[in-house]
Amino acid sequence: MKKILLIDDEKDFLYFIKKDFEQGGAFKVLTASNGREGIELAIHQRPDIIILDILMPIMGGFEVLKLLKGNKDTTTIPVIMMTAIDNNEAKDKAAGLYVEDYIVKPVSLSELRTKIESVLARKI
């Protein structure tokens, strides 16, 4: 079973994704509603992949990403940014911080699942 860490401040979104992805039994979904909580979970739970929003209170997604990639325990965990920000500046910044993919919300569950499975397949 692959472990996904979903970091997003929209609690309904977290619930919906967790419920859907855990239903088939292929994924265990950990959720964090802010960046600080997400970093703690990443360090202690070592997920197979992280899905990260950019716009969050307490600590934004780019700051979280920098900290994750700068930590020896989390640097190799692939990260997909999933956000409502759809501009080249944000996409370029994310690419410079080594994200695996950049998804603009809204996104269908099937598209998200496909992107996650693609990244996990490359990680093996």
GURO-453175 format. One record per residue (C-alpha): residue in one letter; x, y, z. Coordinates in Angstrom, 3 decimals, decimal comma, m for minus. Layout:
% residues N
@residuo:A; c1:X; c2:Y; c3:Z
...
This chain:
% residues 124
@residuo:M; c1:0,000; c2:0,000; c3:0,000
@residuo:K; c1:1,430; c2:3,369; c3:m1,021
@residuo:K; c1:1,304; c2:6,249; c3:1,433
@residuo:I; c1:0,205; c2:9,681; c3:0,158
@residuo:L; c1:0,567; c2:12,868; c3:2,190
@residuo:L; c1:m1,953; c2:15,509; c3:1,143
@residuo:I; c1:m1,196; c2:19,031; c3:2,437
@residuo:D; c1:m4,029; c2:21,481; c3:1,805
@residuo:D; c1:m5,987; c2:23,913; c3:3,960
@residuo:E; c1:m9,374; c2:22,989; c3:2,449
@residuo:K; c1:m10,687; c2:20,418; c3:4,920
@residuo:D; c1:m13,580; c2:19,263; c3:2,709
@residuo:F; c1:m11,121; c2:18,657; c3:m0,126
@residuo:L; c1:m8,844; c2:16,634; c3:2,179
@residuo:Y; c1:m11,770; c2:14,505; c3:3,332
@residuo:F; c1:m13,044; c2:13,889; c3:m0,204
@residuo:I; c1:m9,643; c2:12,882; c3:m1,607
@residuo:K; c1:m8,819; c2:10,687; c3:1,408
@residuo:K; c1:m12,133; c2:8,863; c3:1,228
@residuo:D; c1:m11,889; c2:8,255; c3:m2,517
@residuo:F; c1:m8,240; c2:7,172; c3:m2,606
@residuo:E; c1:m8,450; c2:4,845; c3:0,400
@residuo:Q; c1:m11,590; c2:3,149; c3:m0,908
@residuo:G; c1:m9,755; c2:0,795; c3:m3,269
@residuo:G; c1:m7,147; c2:m0,192; c3:m0,695
@residuo:A; c1:m4,135; c2:0,775; c3:m2,835
@residuo:F; c1:m3,415; c2:3,978; c3:m0,916
@residuo:K; c1:m3,166; c2:5,171; c3:2,664
@residuo:V; c1:m3,794; c2:8,931; c3:2,744
@residuo:L; c1:m2,351; c2:11,136; c3:5,456
@residuo:T; c1:m3,675; c2:14,689; c3:5,615
@residuo:A; c1:m2,347; c2:17,980; c3:6,940
@residuo:S; c1:m4,266; c2:21,240; c3:6,879
@residuo:N; c1:m1,192; c2:23,478; c3:7,063
@residuo:G; c1:2,430; c2:23,405; c3:6,016
@residuo:R; c1:3,959; c2:23,010; c3:9,457
@residuo:E; c1:1,801; c2:19,963; c3:10,185
@residuo:G; c1:2,639; c2:18,595; c3:6,726
@residuo:I; c1:6,386; c2:18,828; c3:7,298
@residuo:E; c1:6,063; c2:17,001; c3:10,634
@residuo:L; c1:4,040; c2:14,216; c3:9,015
@residuo:A; c1:6,505; c2:13,944; c3:6,121
@residuo:I; c1:9,454; c2:13,568; c3:8,488
@residuo:H; c1:7,785; c2:11,054; c3:10,809
@residuo:Q; c1:5,641; c2:9,070; c3:8,356
@residuo:R; c1:7,878; c2:9,082; c3:5,241
@residuo:P; c1:5,108; c2:9,017; c3:2,612
@residuo:D; c1:5,748; c2:7,685; c3:m0,874
@residuo:I; c1:4,494; c2:10,934; c3:m2,413
@residuo:I; c1:3,312; c2:14,381; c3:m1,282
@residuo:I; c1:0,514; c2:16,428; c3:m2,846
@residuo:L; c1:1,029; c2:20,058; c3:m1,837
@residuo:D; c1:m1,101; c2:23,187; c3:m2,149
@residuo:I; c1:0,602; c2:26,591; c3:m2,495
@residuo:L; c1:m1,812; c2:28,981; c3:m0,775
@residuo:M; c1:m2,107; c2:27,978; c3:2,873
@residuo:P; c1:m2,065; c2:29,737; c3:6,232
@residuo:I; c1:0,875; c2:29,430; c3:8,667
@residuo:M; c1:3,319; c2:28,256; c3:5,980
@residuo:G; c1:2,808; c2:28,436; c3:2,210
@residuo:G; c1:3,529; c2:25,609; c3:m0,197
@residuo:F; c1:6,762; c2:27,024; c3:m1,611
@residuo:E; c1:8,233; c2:27,391; c3:1,885
@residuo:V; c1:7,136; c2:23,837; c3:2,707
@residuo:L; c1:8,697; c2:22,564; c3:m0,510
@residuo:K; c1:12,032; c2:24,300; c3:0,211
@residuo:L; c1:12,136; c2:22,779; c3:3,689
@residuo:L; c1:11,222; c2:19,298; c3:2,444
@residuo:K; c1:13,845; c2:19,356; c3:m0,306
@residuo:G; c1:16,454; c2:20,724; c3:2,120
@residuo:N; c1:15,920; c2:17,958; c3:4,683
@residuo:K; c1:17,941; c2:14,755; c3:4,213
@residuo:D; c1:14,990; c2:12,670; c3:5,458
@residuo:T; c1:12,464; c2:14,078; c3:2,971
@residuo:T; c1:14,507; c2:15,305; c3:0,003
@residuo:T; c1:13,821; c2:12,224; c3:m2,134
@residuo:I; c1:10,047; c2:12,156; c3:m1,564
@residuo:P; c1:8,389; c2:13,219; c3:m4,834
@residuo:V; c1:6,090; c2:16,238; c3:m4,599
@residuo:I; c1:3,204; c2:17,241; c3:m6,858
@residuo:M; c1:1,978; c2:20,815; c3:m6,483
@residuo:M; c1:m1,809; c2:21,053; c3:m6,776
@residuo:T; c1:m3,107; c2:24,596; c3:m6,680
@residuo:A; c1:m5,487; c2:27,159; c3:m8,113
@residuo:I; c1:m2,523; c2:29,313; c3:m9,195
@residuo:D; c1:m2,228; c2:29,003; c3:m12,958
@residuo:N; c1:0,656; c2:31,198; c3:m14,082
@residuo:N; c1:4,126; c2:30,624; c3:m15,481
@residuo:E; c1:5,888; c2:32,360; c3:m12,589
@residuo:A; c1:4,482; c2:29,882; c3:m10,039
@residuo:K; c1:5,104; c2:26,923; c3:m12,359
@residuo:D; c1:8,719; c2:27,997; c3:m12,958
@residuo:K; c1:9,296; c2:28,510; c3:m9,236
@residuo:A; c1:7,893; c2:25,050; c3:m8,513
@residuo:A; c1:10,065; c2:23,471; c3:m11,224
@residuo:G; c1:13,125; c2:25,163; c3:m9,724
@residuo:L; c1:12,296; c2:23,479; c3:m6,433
@residuo:Y; c1:12,153; c2:20,025; c3:m8,042
@residuo:V; c1:8,453; c2:19,245; c3:m8,126
@residuo:E; c1:7,460; c2:16,184; c3:m10,108
@residuo:D; c1:4,314; c2:17,756; c3:m11,529
@residuo:Y; c1:2,139; c2:20,858; c3:m11,263
@residuo:I; c1:m1,633; c2:20,434; c3:m11,354
@residuo:V; c1:m4,091; c2:23,312; c3:m11,565
@residuo:K; c1:m7,336; c2:22,972; c3:m9,583
@residuo:P; c1:m10,002; c2:21,967; c3:m10,177
@residuo:V; c1:m8,771; c2:18,497; c3:m11,053
@residuo:S; c1:m10,696; c2:15,286; c3:m11,558
@residuo:L; c1:m9,958; c2:12,383; c3:m9,245
@residuo:S; c1:m9,053; c2:10,187; c3:m12,193
@residuo:E; c1:m6,530; c2:12,758; c3:m13,468
@residuo:L; c1:m5,016; c2:13,099; c3:m9,992
@residuo:R; c1:m4,797; c2:9,328; c3:m9,603
@residuo:T; c1:m3,111; c2:9,013; c3:m13,017
@residuo:K; c1:m0,530; c2:11,680; c3:m12,134
@residuo:I; c1:0,206; c2:10,052; c3:m8,763
@residuo:E; c1:0,574; c2:6,589; c3:m10,270
@residuo:S; c1:2,858; c2:7,979; c3:m12,998
@residuo:V; c1:5,170; c2:9,639; c3:m10,469
@residuo:L; c1:5,219; c2:6,548; c3:m8,248
@residuo:A; c1:6,052; c2:4,341; c3:m11,249
@residuo:R; c1:9,091; c2:6,542; c3:m12,035
@residuo:K; c1:10,244; c2:6,336; c3:m8,410
@residuo:I; c1:10,667; c2:2,547; c3:m8,419
